[in-house]
Amino acid sequence: MMGVSSTCKDGSTKIAMDNGKYVRYTPEQVEALERLYHDCPKPTSMRRQQLIRECPILSHIEPKQIKVWFQNRRCREKQRKESSRLQGVNRKLTAMNKLLMEENDRLQKQVSQLVYENSYFRQQPQNATNLATTDTSCESVVTSGQHHLTPQHPPRDASPAGLLSIAEESLAQFLSKATGTAVEWVQMPGMKPGPDSIGIVAISHGCTGVAARACGLVGLEPTRVAEILKDRPSWFRDCRAVDVINAMSTGNGGSIELLYMQLYAPTTLAPARDFWLLRYTSVLEDGSLVVCERSLNNTQNGPSMPPTQHFVRAEMLPSGYLIRPCEGGGSIIHLVDHMDLEPWSVPEVLRPLYESSTLLAQKTTMAALRHLRQISQDVSQPNVTSWGRRPAALRALSQRLSKGFNEAVNGFADEGWSLLESDGIDDVTVLVNSSPTKTMGVNFSYDNGFPSMSNAVLCAKASMLLQNVPPAILLRFLREHRSEWADSGIDAYAASAVKAGPCSLQVSRAGNFGGQLILPLAHTIENEEFMEIIKLENMGYREGMLMPSDVFLLQLCSGVDENVVGTSAELIFAPIDASFSDDAPIIPCGFRIIPLDSGMDASSPNRTLDLASALEVGPAGNRTSGDLSGRSGCTKSVMTIAFQFAFEMHLQENVASMARQYVRSIIASVQRVALALSPSHSGSHPGLWPPNGTPEAHTLARWICESYRCYLGVKLFENEGSDSILKTLWHHSDALMCCSLKALPIFTFANQAGLDMLETTLVALQDITLEKIFDDNGRKTLCSEFPQIMQQGFMCLQGGICLSSMGRQVSYERAVAWKVLNEEESAHCICFMFINWSFV
């Protein structure tokens, strides 16, 4: 029974029933109904009757009329929420439209300027190298086709007036980059603006150093945005520290700060960077808030900062944030990062890391916008995860993981790290920290009566060059198949150092990969980074020592999406106590894989600078979703490995030997996995192609087809007699997979569609058992029908649901299973074919 409600002028509510009868509610009755609605928006029939009994003022209203009131109330609430959502989307679209109009104006200026330059140089080609034209709109000049900012004032001194002069010049230069044409900006490949996108992201083309610019919207006020962005270590993972050396106010209501900033080195093969900066905060005439920064150097006669040992002094060219209030709340932000990272100071093979504007945009500019959006979401939608942790607490945990890993990779002496003597082979570097409380963030002794026996930390680290392996695919394999490279005994040993109490975790099962259980914890808005708990079950004993029966790891994972061009990938984890206490020490270990190819950077003048440049057009236009040959844009990358171990000082020599051996075994495992995943080893689809034309593969393909024809009386393929039967089977659209005839059947082979359905690779296929891919109903059906396969030779299954190795549901229209016979006509395996499958 439905009705239409309306509110009268006197505050009462009336409902039109289907039979034309109106029921008028008094304000007191509405108030009573509203109280119940807030407690229970959808009361049962018994609850409505109870309400009528408890509230005498509702005694004259029929229960079905009360039901109609609640139906209409829920409808109004739904309409209100939808209206609020649409208003928010409309505000975003309005602000985004404003941004796009400003961007269009800037691009028109840039086009006009380039046309003018082109015609000017055509008229006077003999003087092209000596001519310069001035762009008064953006306070920059163009010489030989490239932009160079021109100093407007002579050198200054370190007095307040001199610093203000430097600050004002920096402000003008920053604004000319943020909203003008001082730098030629091109859209970053793969970035598509929209109401739900991170913003408009561009990278530099043909300027000094590396530069990136972004425009975006966030639901925070300008002063709050500036406060967050100034706290660089909170959102920029590569920032070790920012110290304010001096601060002063200016007459125009702004402030000037002198900063010393240190950045971590991303790999063990390069030194860290530091900056000596001036930061200028001011408010423009239109009310916009501006924070700009630049390096101070000797040419300005400003205050100087002596060089720091083990750091390379880099230069920040005028950069910063332009923050404008947005109508309806929130802010419109323009961010510019422009740096010269001194690439001469690193080995030539690593220089693309310091010459890539794309990498700068991903690690710095876009990271700032993502952090702001995450905080904005936390403010508008405060929530607590199932682990009882608020988003801010989880961000702090991820920050501790990242910082601890960076400290291990860099091994700064001022944090207590000292280098141990090599064992004669320099592939693994070992450092010891005898006072690690500063690095770990907390003491090793707990407050709950479970003291830790370890009083020092040892770190073994190494870097290696990888060829033809997309970082995302390699990292995803390391995450999902820990047993391929990790030593369970060493995991148990590491966990014993932070053991504090009994297990108190209550979680639901999410995904199981060969003895490890992955339990989701948190993720960022765009899922570019996520945290999880890894439960390693039944670790048992090691060398006579009692170890935890279950080991828990806190894990941070990023960069696993191979669709993102040129992104780095990280897998950082640390053993934690099962109680998951806030005061527990975190001793991170892990992997970092960074692509090295400068070809991924759109700043190359010979590259097509648009979104289509990130796509590869294949023959007949049928590019498959699994084809990664042109998507990763990566042929070389550098992997950094760092593992830390807590120990007692008298065991240093033994632990150092164990750590060296362990890291070397991990390097060997990674090399083996990388070889298997390499396209040059296994075809153009990394890790997903069958053995390269081996006789065994061709024989198995022939057995599969012959057995299908034998039992079902029809051919599996039309061209079974050709020499390319393996290729035809591999490219077949239906998912084909073979499992062994064992008590616990495991998969031994799958074609391309089968691997896509299982979301795995040939290397990891044997970690998956047959029972894992079926739900409860599927397992019951399989158990009841399996004898039929062995007796009759085949069986047909109705459509249903199965599970991928990632725990995702897969629907299929129907399935066929048949016994595969070898040359002796004995059963070799069982083959399954899932027809018309798709992810739910």
Helices and strands as residue ranges (DSSP letters): E 4-7, E 13-16, E 22-25, H 27-39, H 45-54, G 56-58, H 63-123, G 125-127, E 132-135, E 140-143, E 146-148, H 160-178, E 185-187, E 200-204, E 210-218, H 222-230, G 232-234, E 239-249, E 255-263, E 272-283, E 289-295, G 298-300, E 311-313, E 315-316, E 319-325, E 331-340, G 343-345, G 348-350, H 351-355, H 357-360, I 361-365, H 366-380, H 391-410, G 413-415, E 417-419, E 429-433, H 437-440, E 456-467, H 471-480, G 482-484, H 488-496, E 511-513, E 516-523, E 529-537, E 541-542, E 545-546, E 550-558, E 569-576, E 589-595, G 598-600, G 611-614, G 619-621, E 636-647, G 649-651, H 652-677, H 679-682, H 695-712, H 725-731, E 735-739, E 747-750, H 752-758, G 765-767, G 770-773, H 776-792, E 794-803, E 809-821, E 827-835, E 838-839
